[in-house]
Amino acid sequence: MEGETLSASSGTWTGNPTSYAYQWQDCDTAGDECSSIGGATSSSYKPTAKDVGDTVRVVVTASNEGGATAASSAVTAVVTVPPPPPPPAPTNTELPSVNGSAVEGQTLSASTGSWTGSPTSYAYQWEDCNTAGGSCAGIGGAISSSYKLVASDVGHTLRVVVTASSAGGSTPASSAQTTTVLSQATTGPQIYVAQTGAGSQSGEGSCANAHPLSWLNNSSDWGTGSGKVAPGTTVDLCGTLTAPVEAQGNGSGGKPVTILFTAGAKIAMGGAGCPGTGCIDLGDKREYVTIDGGSDGVIENTNRGAKKEKNESSTTGIYGTSSKHVSVENLEIANLYVAEEGESSPIGNTEIRGIFFTEGEPEYLTIKNDVVHDTGWAINVTVNGKSNHVDIEHNTLYHDSHGISPTGSTEGGDVGPVVVAYNHFYGDGVWASNPGLNHMDGIHCYTGDKGTGTKGLHWTGLYIYDNTITMEGEYGVTAPVYIEGESGPQCGDSTSNMWIFNNVLTGKGAGPKFALNNGLLSPYSGEEHIFNNTFIGNKTSEGSCIPIKNPSSEAANITFENNVLTTCRTLIDAETSKLASIDYNLYANAGTANEAFACPGHELYFSQFAEWKNCIGGDSHSITISSAKLSATETFGALGKPEAGSEAIGHGTNLTSLCASTPEEALCKNINGQARPSTGGWDIGAF
């Protein structure tokens, strides 16, 4: 077979041969018309494509002082082409998701997620988990793409495990868990609402008898009493609404008011579009309210594109202040303003917000499984004082200028935990054609608009992990992750507890004007733990992967370990006074004519790594190499993954002892949720 090594024995001889010579020959299918194969003179031979369809034999020549004698072997079978290798098993590149309301009697549906390897089939297994999403166990018989919640699910969360199969094998991938399943008794009645009402307009039974929207927006129709929106009520939105939804009351502990988009429902506003107070206006101090997009809920402006109405007035998808126990999930917020690639004068983006929670001290605020695109600022949450348990997770954001902005309006406080995790941001380039008007960030943390000197919030826990952020704009990219420092309205004070890990941060500007003004990560304030990130710049002639330099007098010690940095003009620019520890990193592809490393008083070429280590007083176990060998596949969960032979594999330090300091010990898993080893070296980077 082509490519399979053949080995020859010398045979048995008399006369005590002192040496043997070998010559492999190519013959026809009958074993005749044999001719020697050039260079094939060792005791082994690997047939090539030229031998396919022929037979092969070996001629062994035995020699001693009396002379030499040749003997030929029998011919082999006809040389054939080897069968193609089995294809690899499918690889998950975007996790499955679960849509639907987590209420007893409601039906959840699962997406397959995204996969490479051309799966030919998918299998489903729904699992019951505890409220933290752990201790998951399969639900008997729950093996279709949808699942109707039953009484035994109440008080638990659920997830779905999707197994993709092909000829190469099978691979499972798990969705994020749902919110805690509520009972029908807890959730109370269903009230249906449409723009102008329908049928009897009683709001009972189905969309066929929906109340008009004006009924829902009347405060007198909220509260206790028959037919009112009371704690535990689900308000089902029907059809297309062309005016804002206004929440006029609260739910209560264990009995949220749920605003649920029924199948095909949307809020679609023309003219100036959603007002600044939102197409869904939660107002001030709303508590225990869930906004659930169901299977396909949408909020959109219909007239704010570049070729339509260039209206610069404030517009917001969802708006709230001082919110507590509020959740926004499974919703698409689309086209609040459609900027166009190459547009000469896009409008200012700061008043075009997808999800905007402002002022007050939000608590138990969850924004998850949403898609926000074609907005200015996709998700903007103001946290202050004692704000806690803010979770922004599993969202997809594109064609936005800013992705996620956890901000404060006052200094100090004790804010946290705030989690920004499992989000995918890309496509900011549509906002980038005017360099003086807008700037772009994937995640941007700052405090108010107080300018230089603002000391920032005190974060008891800001956790940014498992995000993939690709900045594409040609102009004005501040950073994929921008933790603002003293030169602007600072994010955090010197003792703020910040963790940034398992992120893939990349830049790929469209032209020569592209610049990462503050690197791929700007760690300009707080005490930061920066572990297992993958930083991929645009080109070796411009930009800095990470500047740990002049961040702020308030920036405390930074720990920087297990990170991959590649394809930037300057891979790292650091001050020793800002570093508690730097080691086990991989540096690759900085070019040969640039300052790959910069430390106080020194700008060092890539070849001067030994001098860098001496200057910085660290990186003793770190690696420099021409190529990090990372995947360029631009899908979530695949971009930046080490390929076979990458020096990133197995050469990091083991950080298991730190995992308990992160939510759900997330540091002990990679960006795709796969467990890192408890002993031995970790892979460097996010995977």
Beta strands, then each sheet from edge to edge (+ up, - down):
strand 1: 6-7
strand 2: 19-27
strand 3: 35-36
strand 4: 44-45
strand 5: 55-64
strand 6: 67-72
strand 7: 91-94
strand 8: 98-99
strand 9: 107-110
strand 10: 114-116
strand 11: 121-129
strand 12: 137-138
strand 13: 146-148
strand 14: 157-166
strand 15: 169-174
strand 16: 190-194
strand 17: 211-212
strand 18: 234-237
strand 19: 240-241
strand 20: 245-246
strand 21: 257-261
strand 22: 266-269
strand 23: 280-284
strand 24: 287-292
strand 25: 298-301
strand 26: 315-321
strand 27: 324-329
strand 28: 332-334
strand 29: 352-358
strand 30: 363-368
strand 31: 371-382
strand 32: 388-393
strand 33: 396-408
strand 34: 412-415
strand 35: 418-421
strand 36: 424-426
strand 37: 440-447
strand 38: 457-459
strand 39: 462-465
strand 40: 468-471
strand 41: 477-483
strand 42: 497-501
strand 43: 504-507
strand 44: 521-523
strand 45: 527-531
strand 46: 534-536
strand 47: 544-548
strand 48: 558-561
strand 49: 564-566
strand 50: 570-574
strand 51: 579-583
strand 52: 586-588
strand 53: 597-599
strand 54: 602-604
strand 55: 623-625
sheet 1: 1+ 4-
sheet 2: 3+ 2- 5+ 6-
sheet 3: 7+ 10-
sheet 4: 8+ 9- 13+
sheet 5: 12+ 11- 14+ 15-
sheet 6: 17+ 16+ 18+ 21+ 24+ 27+ 30+ 32+ 35+ 39+ 42+ 45+ 48+ 51+
sheet 7: 19+ 22+ 25+ 28+ 31+ 29+ 26+ 23+ 20+
sheet 8: 19+ 22+ 25+ 28+ 31+ 33+ 36+ 40+ 43+ 46+ 49+ 52+ 55+
sheet 9: 19+ 22+ 25+ 28+ 31+ 33+ 37+ 41+ 44+
sheet 10: 34+ 38+
sheet 11: 47+ 50+ 53+ 54-
end
